[in-house]
Amino acid sequence: MKKKWKLYPTNFKVLLGIIILFAIFALYQNQKQYAIREVDDERVPRLAEFFSGESFDGEEITSDIFAKNKLTMIDVWATTCTACVADMPHLAAMEKKYASQGFQVIGVCADLRDKEQVKEERVDTAREIQKKTGVSYMQLIPSEEFQKEYLRVVVTATPHCFMVNQKGEIVETHVGAIPEDALAEKIEQCLKESE
């Protein structure tokens, strides 16, 4: 006579526990790979080398813009990212609050290009988002080189921000939404360090 294996509550709990542990381990390994990629990628410190594009107003922008302020926050966002759009009014408030101390925000919309072409319908969507959120800080359409050589390699998720000093050096990076008080603290710290 064969013995049947019954699914007792204890067996089920053990099996469920093993599955959960495996899932946690897999997620941890995935995050660990992203962290290593960001730290080890030689392009991270070279943002200024690639930073270029055109503002929504048609002005050509290069990394020379960093020299105009003590600290520039580059906010890489996407039109499909709700957290990015929700952050925009907070970023505008921070720019207004710290502008007299030499702080500016530049938005870089990362999903405006398909390979070498700018998609005008996406630019229209980005302009509409800027209008709806009421933000007035500069928005950049990244150049083909900036998109290909930097954004597609370094930016793994949006929102992704870089704090850049007057020399074009990255002094701080952050991936994900930032609570307003934590952002203010980071800005103040970076402004102090740039003196």
Summary of the structure (lengths in Angstrom):
residues: 195
radius of gyration: 21.5
end to end distance: 83.0
largest distance: 85.3
contacts: 552
relative contact order: 0.17
helix: 53%
strand: 22%
